[in-house]
């Protein structure tokens, strides 16, 4: 009985299928870009979609900006804010920052912290700067990063 298809044809047509090109990769895994100043996601003005940032940089930003215990989903995420500022505050905050980033530095080994600087401000608060290297990026121009925050 005739099925309506030409003799020798298949639902896929004749010949060899054309292979689709490999999708372009942007390097390391990307996540939504978070503006460090506002904490908001940003839209790429050209693409009209959420902007991207490397996932390791996003994780560092989230750890640095989250107060320890403020996330019910991840209660160990973040930095414990100081209760009082005294002579030992710099050493305590350096140890707290290292504790907060322990998972990324020691367990997963995806970042290396180069330096941590703590400065007492005249307002009674602390400013801190952490220079770090993204070990998942093999481009020296983009692997070295710096985060600055105020506690």
N, C-alpha and C positions, 0 to 999 in steps of 0.2 A: 504494500500500500504506500502511496506517496505521502510524505510528511510535510511537504512544502519547502524543504531545504534543497538546495542544488546538490547534485551528486558530488561527493568528495568534499563538501564543505563541512565545517564544524561550527559550533556556536562561537568559537574563538577566531574564525577566519582562517586564511591561508598564510603560510610562511612562518618565519621565526618571530616570536614576540620581541618587541623592542624593550630592552631593559631600561628602567627609569634611572636617571643619574642619582648618585648618592646624595642625600641631603647635606647641605653645607653645615659644618660644625663651627661653633664659635669658640672653641677651646674648652675650658673647664665648665662644669655644669653651671647653669645660670638660674638665678632666682629673681623675683621682682625687686626692682630698685627701691630702696628706702632712703629718703632724704635724711641725712644725719642730723640736720638742724630741726626739721619739723617732725620727723618720725612718720611721715606720710609716704604712701606709694606715689610714684610720679609717672606721668604719661609721657611717652616719647613723642615730641612734637611732630616728627616726620612720619613715623609709622602710625600714630594715633592709638597705640597700644601701650600696655604697661611697659616701662623701661626695664632693662635687665641689669643685674650686677652679679659677679661671681658668688656662688653660694657660700663659700668660705668667708668672704668679706661680709655677707649678710649675717652669718652666724656670729662673727666677731662683733658686729654692730649691735645685734640683739642682746648678746651677753653683756656688753659694755653699758647699754642703756637700760637694762632691766635691774630693778632692785631685788635682791635675793628674797625669796619667799612671796613675791607679788604675783607669780604665775601659779595658778592652781594646777595647771596641766604639767608644768615642770617646776616644782618647788625649789629644786637645787640650781636653777638657772639664775645667773645674775651676780651682782656684787653687793655685799653687805655694806650699807652706808655706815659711816662712823657715828658712834653715839657721842663721843667727846673728842676734842682736838687737844692733844697734849704733846709732850716731848717725843713719845714713841709712835705718833700717828703715821709718820712716813713709813716706818718699818712694818706696822700693822697693815696699812693700805697696800703696800707692795706685796705682802704675803697674801692678802685677800684677793688681789687682782690675779696673782699666780694661781690661787685656788680656783677662781672662777673660770680660768682658761685651761685648767688641768686636762680636761677631756680632749681639747684640740691640740695641746702641746705634747702630752705624755701618752695618752691612750690611742688617739687616732693619728697623731704625728702629722697633722696637716698644716700647722703653723709653728713658727719659731719666734719667740719673743726676744728681740734684740735689746730693748731697754725700756725701763719704766721710770718716769720722772714725776715726782709729787711736789707740788708747790702750794704753800699756804697763802691764801689771798687775804687782803686786808678786810674783806667782808666777813671773814670767819669761815669761809668755805675752802675746799681743796680743789685745785685744778690738777689734772693728771694727763700725761701723754704716754702712750705706749707705741713704740715702733716695733713692727713685726713683719715677718716674711711669710707669704703664702707659699707653702711647699708643693701645692698642686699645680702651680703655674711655673712653667719652665722658662718664662721670658723675664730676664732680670729687670727690664724696664717696668713691668707691671707687678712683679712679685713683692716688692718692698712697699709697705703700707704704714700709715700713721693714724692713730686714733687719739683725739683729744676730748676730754670730758671734764665736767665739774661735778663734785659731790657736795 
